[in-house]
Amino acid sequence: MKDDLLNKIMDEVMKKMGAEESDAKNITVENISKVEACNTNKCSVTEFVGTAIGDTIGLVIANVDSQLHELMKIDKKYKSIGIVGGRTGAGPHIFAADEAIKATNTEILLIELPRDTAGGAGHGSLIIFGAEDVSDARRAVEVTLSELNRTFGDVYGTSAGHLEFQYSARASYALNKAFGAPIGKSFGITVGAPAAIGVVLADTAVKAATVDTIGYSTPGNGGTSFSNEVICTFSGDSGAVRQAIAAARDVGKQLLGTLSNEEIKSSTTPYI
């Protein structure tokens, strides 16, 4: 009788476990379905263009409201605007936007660096293109989004900080507006976080090659949104700019490596 009672208890336990396992499976399938639905990036909002790496979203407004247009201080001829905003990155977005300017009939109206990086040491980005025709505004956003996978190639992040290096063979109006880059000349940037690393990167870069230093930004000076990083920008001969970046990148990886046991690897694929 004792054995019969024990067997009954075990049967009830197994039935209960089986029911719970079945419920768990159903919940998992339901959650996966929701995730898949979200990942399709389908959106019926007419302003939506697309998304990209860095929690980046691209949008377009065909005809900006007249009151908002005035408050935004936009030239009246630009009825349409393209908008790119990201939570992680700024250099990648600005360099991508620079390619968009070259490829479209648009103008950069605004570049701002919100303090963000989704909790990291750096910042996010807000970029607005102006266009007389909505198709140009949309195309500028599309080009920017498509370029981000490349421009994130020399961004290296760990839980302790990050490094960023960017290069353009021919700077255009986005880089000029954001960093004062000479239009038409090769242009490079080094970023180090924590800021202490960025100071060494800047010194390493300008010592490694004959370049003209354009800007130097610290947490409290130069437009870094008080983020814990130092940015150095420079221009010059294409080979010299690349050489300066390569030297800084080698040093930066070693320094950031002392703060974490994590592998320091590219966000996508290095391009410089």
SVG drawing of the C-alpha trace seen along z (x, -y; Angstrom):
<svg xmlns="http://www.w3.org/2000/svg" viewBox="-2 -81 58 83">
<polyline fill="none" stroke="black" stroke-width="0.4" points="0.0,0.0 2.9,-2.3 4.4,-1.6 1.0,-2.3 0.7,-5.6 4.2,-6.6 3.5,-5.7 0.4,-7.8 2.3,-10.8 5.0,-10.4 2.4,-10.2 0.9,-13.5 4.3,-15.1 5.2,-14.0 1.8,-15.2 2.4,-18.6 5.9,-18.8 4.7,-17.8 2.0,-20.5 4.5,-23.2 7.0,-22.1 4.2,-22.4 3.3,-25.9 6.9,-26.9 7.2,-25.7 4.1,-27.7 5.4,-30.8 8.8,-30.4 7.1,-30.0 4.9,-33.0 7.9,-35.1 9.9,-34.0 7.0,-34.9 6.9,-38.4 10.7,-38.8 10.4,-37.7 7.6,-40.2 9.7,-43.0 12.8,-42.1 10.9,-42.4 11.2,-46.2 7.9,-46.6 6.3,-50.0 3.3,-51.6 4.3,-55.1 4.9,-57.1 7.9,-58.9 9.8,-55.7 12.8,-54.8 14.7,-52.1 17.0,-51.1 20.7,-50.2 23.5,-49.3 23.9,-51.5 20.1,-51.6 19.8,-53.9 16.6,-55.0 16.1,-56.8 13.0,-59.0 11.8,-61.6 9.2,-64.4 7.9,-65.4 6.6,-68.8 7.6,-70.2 4.9,-72.1 5.3,-75.8 5.5,-76.7 8.0,-74.0 10.0,-74.9 10.4,-78.4 11.4,-77.2 14.0,-74.8 15.5,-77.8 15.5,-76.0 15.9,-77.8 12.4,-78.1 13.5,-76.4 14.0,-73.1 10.4,-71.9 11.5,-68.3 14.0,-66.9 15.7,-63.6 16.4,-62.6 19.0,-60.1 19.2,-59.4 21.3,-56.8 21.9,-55.8 25.5,-54.6 28.0,-56.3 28.5,-59.8 31.6,-59.5 30.2,-56.6 27.0,-58.5 28.7,-61.8 31.1,-60.0 28.2,-58.1 26.2,-61.3 29.1,-62.8 28.9,-60.1 25.2,-60.8 25.8,-64.5 28.2,-63.6 25.6,-61.3 22.5,-63.5 21.2,-67.0 20.8,-67.8 22.3,-70.0 23.3,-69.3 21.0,-71.4 21.9,-70.0 24.4,-67.7 24.1,-67.2 25.7,-64.7 23.3,-63.8 24.9,-62.2 23.9,-58.6 25.6,-55.5 22.9,-53.5 24.7,-53.9 28.3,-53.9 31.1,-56.4 30.3,-58.3 27.2,-59.8 24.6,-59.2 23.7,-61.4 21.0,-63.5 21.6,-64.5 19.1,-66.4 19.3,-66.8 17.5,-69.5 16.1,-69.0 13.8,-70.8 12.4,-67.4 11.4,-64.6 13.0,-62.0 16.4,-63.6 15.8,-63.7 14.8,-60.0 17.8,-59.1 20.2,-60.8 18.8,-58.9 19.0,-55.6 22.7,-56.2 23.6,-57.1 21.9,-53.9 23.6,-51.8 27.1,-53.3 26.9,-52.6 27.9,-49.0 31.2,-50.2 31.8,-53.2 31.3,-51.1 34.2,-48.9 36.9,-50.8 34.8,-51.2 36.0,-48.9 34.1,-48.6 34.3,-46.8 32.6,-47.2 35.5,-49.4 35.5,-51.9 35.8,-52.3 38.0,-53.3 36.9,-54.9 38.8,-55.7 37.4,-57.2 38.8,-58.2 37.6,-60.0 39.6,-60.5 37.6,-63.6 35.8,-65.4 32.5,-67.1 29.9,-69.3 28.8,-67.0 32.4,-66.6 32.9,-70.3 29.9,-71.2 30.6,-68.8 34.4,-69.1 35.5,-71.9 37.1,-69.5 38.6,-71.2 36.3,-70.3 37.9,-68.1 40.9,-67.0 41.6,-63.7 40.3,-63.8 40.7,-61.5 39.5,-61.2 40.6,-59.4 38.4,-58.8 39.4,-57.3 37.2,-56.5 38.0,-56.8 39.2,-60.2 42.7,-59.6 43.2,-57.1 42.0,-59.6 44.7,-62.1 47.4,-59.6 45.7,-58.6 45.7,-62.3 49.4,-62.7 50.3,-59.4 48.4,-60.3 49.9,-63.7 53.4,-62.5 53.2,-59.5 52.7,-61.5 52.7,-65.0 49.1,-66.1 47.3,-69.3 45.5,-69.1 42.0,-70.5 40.3,-70.0 40.8,-68.6 37.7,-67.9 37.6,-66.9 34.7,-66.1 34.2,-69.7 35.3,-71.5 34.7,-71.0 31.3,-69.4 31.6,-65.9 28.5,-66.4 30.5,-66.0 31.1,-62.3 34.1,-60.5 36.2,-60.7 38.7,-62.8 38.4,-63.4 41.2,-64.5 40.6,-65.5 43.2,-66.1 43.7,-66.6 46.4,-66.2 47.8,-63.9 45.8,-60.7 48.7,-58.4 49.7,-60.6 46.2,-60.6 45.9,-56.8 49.3,-56.4 48.3,-58.6 45.2,-56.6 47.0,-53.3 49.5,-54.3 46.8,-55.6 44.7,-52.4 47.6,-50.1 48.3,-52.1 44.6,-52.4 44.0,-48.7 46.9,-48.0 45.7,-50.7 42.1,-49.7 43.2,-46.1 44.6,-46.9 41.2,-47.8 39.4,-44.6 40.0,-40.9 37.5,-41.2 38.6,-40.8 38.9,-44.2 37.3,-43.6 35.6,-45.6 31.9,-46.3 31.7,-45.0 34.7,-44.8 37.7,-47.3 37.9,-49.5 40.9,-51.7"/>
</svg>
